Amino acid sequence: MGILTPVKATYRPRCLLDKCREVPKEQNPTLDLPEIPPGGVHSPRNSKAPRCRFERGREIAKAEERNRKMATDQIHTPLLTTYKMGNFHLSHRIVLAPMGRLKSYNNVPQPHAILYYSQRTTKGGLLITEATGVSDSAQGYPNTPGIWSKEQVEAWKPIVDAVHAKGGIFFCQIVHVGRVSNYGFQPNGQAPISCTDKTLTPQIDVAQFSTPRRLRTDEIPQVVNDFRIAARNAIEAGFDGVEIHGAHGYLIDQFMKDQVNDRTDKYGGSLENRCRFPLEVVEAIVDEIGADKVGIRLSPFADYMESADSNPEALGLYMAESLNKYKILYCHMVEPRM
Ligand SMILES: Cc1cc2nc3c(=O)[nH]c(=O)nc-3n(C[C@H](O)[C@H](O)[C@H](O)COP(=O)(O)O)c2cc1C
């Protein structure tokens, strides 16, 4: 007597699932869908799992379509493509801009920054810290972090570790605010330093500025040295590099811009002289930590903090060409609209 085979059991549709199984798993991520045993209806009503092999095939086709769309999006969305920045392999091109948080009491970074920065970390993504003071005269806002003391370096370490643990690339933005400050932020209530002794116009309900003290020529190498030590400290804290804050009307920008810099020594007057201090800072830091770890932020077109230039295009070009000689990692240029 022959054995009658039930029709349902012999009819095995060749669905997409079978086709998928011919492909090795590593080439087909859709096979990560939950496994179902061969041949039939298994899932309870209302379950999201596919109920038959046809449904499973449809699920896989949809997943494949999603994968295709993601691949197409990557091709058409340059921000999501990889970028080799010197020795750093960025997995995308979205960067955390430096943003002051004003929560570093006594100029010491606090543990809550571990959560803040690690929340903003992606694997292979670049982050730049809030502006971080290079010395005890560098501050102009309350509770900004510094990186000139051992205590500050130690406080940065767990923050940097947390970003690295998630695969981020972390640069420390180092700054001296120059005349954007007042006696209250300065050691012993002294005057803020600048390239000039011209005071900023007071800003109602925002900030009070004190008349700055014009740096003597022989004092400038000490400020350059403060930047150099801050960069060295940043590397000791574990940062991947530093971004020199040369933008937004702070000390380096004050030297560059002809509406602020009224010096008559070798740091004032011609374009070359006005850019001397910024480039000395770059050179000192490059010598200290290596050009492959150095970036700079510039805003030649901005007039933020009354720091403007009569020929911003010439200034930007001169700086860009000069920076090329030092082969630094990047120049973070602020758009003219700022
Ligand atoms: C609250 C706040 C704090 C900022 N702090 C810094 C800073 O520490 N250093 C810096 O270079 N820029 C700072 N910026 C400027 C930003 O990095 C950025 O250039 C600005 O928000 C414009 O961004 P957008 O071009 O995406 O509009 C700050 C901006 C904001 C809103």
The ligand as an ORCA input file, in Angstrom:
! r2SCAN-3c Opt
* xyz 0 1
  C      25.780     78.518     24.072
  C      26.879     78.611     23.033
  C      28.177     78.469     23.444
  C      29.219     78.546     22.484
  N      30.503     78.375     22.887
  C      31.490     78.376     21.962
  C      32.821     78.083     22.354
  O      33.121     77.804     23.504
  N      33.772     78.119     21.376
  C      33.481     78.412     20.071
  O      34.383     78.418     19.229
  N      32.214     78.647     19.678
  C      31.223     78.636     20.586
  N      29.929     78.832     20.188
  C      29.635     78.972     18.754
  C      29.256     77.614     18.179
  O      30.386     76.742     18.140
  C      28.694     77.730     16.746
  O      29.646     78.291     15.911
  C      27.479     78.594     16.699
  O      26.510     78.096     17.593
  C      26.861     78.662     15.269
  O      26.481     77.396     14.893
  P      25.748     77.148     13.494
  O      26.703     77.541     12.430
  O      25.455     75.676     13.505
  O      24.521     77.990     13.544
  C      28.906     78.760     21.120
  C      27.575     78.902     20.741
  C      26.577     78.806     21.681
  C      25.153     78.921     21.213
*
